[in-house]
Amino acid sequence: MSFRPPASLLSSASSQALTPLDIELAGEKADALARAGRKAEEALATLSRARDQGKAGLDNLLHDAADAVFALMVQRELCGLRNQADMIRRYAIPADVMARVGVNRRR
């Protein structure tokens, strides 16, 4: 059994200090968020190019983009970023992609 002093006796400075584990976890969260952002950017760019070229069969690309955006949203929430409106503006996510976010497609 371990002894832990009451919180009122602990100095506030020690509770504010980041441990090496906290720093490592923050770095991993940032890396995962960056990877999810790049995947979403790539999927949205692929969809945009296909639309510009007038390619048929955009449904799969729409779902791929929606899946990438959903993964980005989940990662943002894990990092504590709850407001998705900024992300939607920043990545210029089309409404038809947003309508498919979180929807399971039939394969």
Secondary structure as UniProt FT lines:
FT   HELIX           7..9
FT   HELIX           12..16
FT   HELIX           20..52
FT   TURN            53..54
FT   HELIX           58..78
FT   TURN            79..80
FT   HELIX           85..90
FT   TURN            91..92
FT   HELIX           95..98
FT   TURN            99..102
//
